[in-house]
């Protein structure tokens, strides 16, 4: 967790204490649910070490929900256009959103949740959480593909971080990334003179796709959820 430095803004304090995201903290402050030393907090307030902070929710807070979903190829993650099918049209779940993206032509694991706290902790560039993919190329992999891919690849004006690659056969490999640049694997392959035929995400941190069929979802709970939240410093 980030080391507290006082004085700090109340929304940052609430985020560090895992009450919500900073944006979510602003919302509960506007709802008059936050008190500093017994005084109603307002947007922009700062707190000092030793201040007594209370969050008084009205009614029972909604429970956090977490699901593993196998996004089929052809389904878009966000902002469907021109008759495209979006995740929210494919899943019979309310009040959840996908964390991160998986492009239309790719398929595999997406985490769905109503917990806004996990977005930055999972996707932020300062956090290096593993995501694993199964990739099939159109042509045979070159002899030096694994070495080049693992060392990091220059794509346009940026260099990718080192990654882990396991060659499964002449056209298939597994890759574990700790970053998430746009279309990263496809762009890395193009830079190494390969073209992706199929790309499936099979793991995010400790959450595995397993035998979940395309278009289906399952709850993340029990020990699996406890470990996931622990890795995100939320437990």
C-alpha positions as CSV (number, residue, x, y, z in Angstrom):
1,X,0.0,0.0,0.0
2,X,1.1,3.6,-0.7
3,X,2.8,5.1,2.4
4,X,0.5,7.9,3.8
5,X,1.8,11.4,3.6
6,X,-0.2,13.9,5.6
7,X,-2.0,16.2,5.2
8,X,-3.9,14.5,2.3
9,X,-7.1,15.0,0.5
10,X,-10.1,13.1,2.0
11,X,-10.8,11.3,-1.3
12,X,-7.3,10.0,-1.4
13,X,-7.5,8.9,2.2
14,X,-10.7,7.0,1.6
15,X,-9.2,5.3,-1.4
16,X,-6.1,4.2,0.6
17,X,-8.4,2.9,3.3
18,X,-10.2,0.8,0.6
19,X,-13.6,2.4,1.1
20,X,-13.8,3.2,-2.7
21,X,-11.9,4.7,-5.6
22,X,-11.1,8.4,-5.4
23,X,-14.1,9.1,-7.8
24,X,-16.3,6.9,-5.6
25,X,-15.1,8.8,-2.5
26,X,-16.2,12.1,-4.1
27,X,-19.6,10.5,-4.5
28,X,-20.0,9.4,-0.9
29,X,-18.8,12.8,0.3
30,X,-21.4,14.5,-1.8
31,X,-24.0,12.2,-0.2
32,X,-23.0,13.6,3.2
33,X,-21.8,10.2,4.4
34,X,-18.2,11.1,5.4
35,X,-17.3,12.9,8.7
36,X,-13.9,14.3,9.9
37,X,-13.7,14.5,13.7
38,X,-17.5,14.6,13.8
39,X,-17.8,17.3,11.2
40,X,-19.4,16.7,7.8
41,X,-16.7,16.5,5.2
42,X,-16.8,18.5,2.0
43,X,-15.0,18.0,-1.3
44,X,-11.4,19.1,-1.1
45,X,-11.1,18.7,2.6
46,X,-7.7,17.5,3.9
47,X,-7.0,15.1,6.8
48,X,-4.1,14.9,9.1
49,X,-2.6,11.9,10.9
50,X,-4.7,11.3,14.0
51,X,-7.9,12.7,12.6
52,X,-11.0,10.5,13.2
53,X,-12.7,9.6,9.9
54,X,-16.1,8.0,9.7
55,X,-18.1,6.7,6.7
56,X,-21.7,6.4,7.6
57,X,-23.5,4.5,4.8
58,X,-27.3,4.8,4.7
59,X,-28.8,1.4,4.5
60,X,-26.9,-1.8,3.8
61,X,-24.0,-1.3,1.4
62,X,-24.3,-3.4,-1.8
63,X,-22.1,-6.5,-1.7
64,X,-19.1,-6.6,-4.1
65,X,-19.6,-9.1,-7.0
66,X,-16.8,-10.8,-9.0
67,X,-17.2,-13.1,-12.1
68,X,-15.0,-14.8,-14.6
69,X,-16.4,-14.5,-18.1
70,X,-15.3,-16.2,-21.3
71,X,-15.7,-13.5,-24.0
72,X,-16.4,-15.1,-27.4
73,X,-14.7,-13.9,-30.5
74,X,-16.7,-11.2,-32.2
75,X,-18.0,-9.7,-28.9
76,X,-16.7,-6.2,-28.0
77,X,-15.8,-5.2,-24.5
78,X,-17.1,-1.6,-24.6
79,X,-18.9,0.9,-26.8
80,X,-20.5,-1.4,-29.4
81,X,-21.2,0.3,-32.8
82,X,-23.0,-0.6,-36.0
83,X,-24.8,-3.7,-34.7
84,X,-21.9,-5.1,-32.8
85,X,-22.5,-7.3,-29.8
86,X,-21.2,-6.0,-26.5
87,X,-20.5,-8.0,-23.3
88,X,-23.5,-6.4,-21.5
89,X,-25.7,-7.8,-24.3
90,X,-24.2,-11.3,-23.8
91,X,-24.3,-11.6,-20.0
92,X,-27.4,-11.8,-17.9
93,X,-25.8,-9.9,-15.0
94,X,-26.8,-6.5,-13.7
95,X,-24.7,-3.8,-12.2
96,X,-21.3,-5.2,-13.3
97,X,-18.7,-4.0,-15.7
98,X,-15.7,-5.5,-17.5
99,X,-12.3,-4.7,-16.1
100,X,-9.9,-3.9,-19.0
101,X,-10.4,-4.9,-22.6
102,X,-10.0,-7.8,-25.0
103,X,-10.2,-6.9,-28.6
104,X,-13.1,-8.0,-30.8
105,X,-11.1,-10.7,-32.6
106,X,-9.7,-12.2,-29.4
107,X,-11.5,-14.3,-26.9
108,X,-11.1,-15.6,-23.4
109,X,-11.0,-14.4,-19.8
110,X,-12.5,-11.1,-18.7
111,X,-13.3,-10.2,-15.1
112,X,-16.7,-8.7,-14.5
113,X,-17.4,-6.8,-11.2
114,X,-19.2,-3.9,-9.5
115,X,-16.1,-3.1,-7.5
116,X,-14.5,0.0,-8.9
117,X,-11.5,-0.3,-6.6
118,X,-9.9,-3.1,-8.6
119,X,-9.6,-1.3,-11.9
120,X,-6.6,0.8,-11.2
121,X,-5.0,-1.9,-9.0
122,X,-5.3,-4.4,-11.7
123,X,-4.6,-2.3,-14.8
124,X,-2.5,0.6,-13.5
125,X,1.1,0.8,-15.0
126,X,2.6,0.8,-11.5
127,X,1.2,-2.7,-10.9
128,X,2.7,-5.7,-12.6
129,X,0.1,-8.4,-12.5
130,X,0.4,-11.4,-14.7
131,X,-1.9,-12.1,-17.6
132,X,-1.4,-15.3,-19.7
133,X,-2.4,-15.9,-23.3
134,X,-2.5,-18.8,-25.7
135,X,-1.5,-17.7,-29.2
136,X,-1.6,-19.4,-32.6
137,X,0.2,-17.9,-35.5
138,X,-0.6,-18.2,-39.3
139,X,3.0,-19.2,-40.1
140,X,5.6,-21.3,-38.4
141,X,7.4,-19.5,-35.6
142,X,10.9,-18.5,-36.4
143,X,13.8,-20.1,-34.5
144,X,14.6,-17.0,-32.5
145,X,11.0,-16.0,-31.8
146,X,11.1,-17.0,-28.1
147,X,14.4,-15.2,-27.4
148,X,13.2,-12.0,-29.2
149,X,9.8,-12.0,-27.6
150,X,11.0,-12.6,-24.1
151,X,13.6,-9.8,-24.3
152,X,11.0,-7.2,-25.2
153,X,10.0,-5.9,-28.6
154,X,10.1,-2.4,-30.0
155,X,6.6,-1.6,-31.3
156,X,6.4,1.8,-33.1
157,X,7.9,4.2,-30.5
158,X,7.8,2.1,-27.4
159,X,9.6,-0.9,-26.0
160,X,7.6,-3.7,-24.3
161,X,8.7,-5.1,-21.0
162,X,10.4,-8.6,-20.8
163,X,7.9,-11.4,-20.8
164,X,7.8,-15.2,-20.5
165,X,7.2,-17.4,-23.5
166,X,6.6,-21.2,-23.8
167,X,6.6,-22.7,-27.3
168,X,4.0,-25.4,-27.6
169,X,4.4,-26.4,-31.2
170,X,5.6,-24.8,-34.5
171,X,2.7,-22.4,-34.6
172,X,1.5,-22.1,-31.0
173,X,2.9,-20.5,-27.8
174,X,1.9,-19.3,-24.4
175,X,3.0,-15.8,-23.2
176,X,2.8,-14.2,-19.8
177,X,2.7,-10.4,-19.8
178,X,2.8,-7.9,-16.9
179,X,1.7,-4.9,-18.9
180,X,-1.2,-4.2,-21.2
181,X,-0.5,-2.0,-24.2
182,X,-3.2,-1.8,-26.8
183,X,-3.2,-4.9,-29.1
184,X,0.2,-5.7,-27.6
185,X,0.6,-9.3,-28.5
186,X,-0.5,-8.8,-32.1
187,X,1.8,-5.9,-32.5
188,X,4.7,-7.7,-30.9
189,X,4.2,-10.6,-33.3
190,X,4.0,-8.3,-36.4
191,X,7.3,-6.8,-35.2
192,X,8.8,-10.3,-35.2
193,X,7.4,-11.1,-38.7
194,X,4.5,-13.3,-37.4
195,X,0.8,-12.8,-37.8
196,X,-1.7,-13.9,-35.1
197,X,-4.4,-16.3,-36.2
198,X,-6.0,-16.9,-32.8
199,X,-5.5,-15.2,-29.4
200,X,-7.1,-16.4,-26.1
201,X,-6.6,-15.0,-22.6
202,X,-6.5,-18.0,-20.2
203,X,-5.4,-16.4,-16.9
204,X,-5.5,-13.1,-15.0
205,X,-3.3,-13.3,-11.9
206,X,-4.7,-16.4,-10.0
207,X,-8.0,-16.4,-11.9
208,X,-8.0,-19.1,-14.6
209,X,-10.3,-19.6,-17.5
210,X,-10.2,-23.4,-17.2
211,X,-13.0,-25.2,-19.0
212,X,-15.5,-22.3,-19.0
213,X,-17.2,-22.3,-22.3
214,X,-17.5,-19.2,-24.6
215,X,-20.3,-16.8,-23.5
216,X,-20.6,-18.4,-20.0
217,X,-19.6,-16.9,-16.6
218,X,-18.9,-18.2,-13.1
219,X,-18.6,-16.5,-9.7
220,X,-15.2,-15.9,-8.3
221,X,-15.5,-16.7,-4.6
222,X,-14.0,-18.5,-1.6
223,X,-10.2,-19.1,-1.5
224,X,-9.9,-18.0,-5.2
225,X,-11.4,-14.6,-4.4
226,X,-9.5,-14.2,-1.1
227,X,-6.2,-14.7,-3.0
228,X,-7.2,-12.4,-5.8
229,X,-8.1,-9.5,-3.4
230,X,-4.9,-10.2,-1.4
231,X,-2.8,-9.8,-4.5
232,X,-4.6,-6.5,-5.2
233,X,-3.9,-5.4,-1.6
234,X,-7.7,-5.3,-0.9
235,X,-7.8,-7.9,1.8
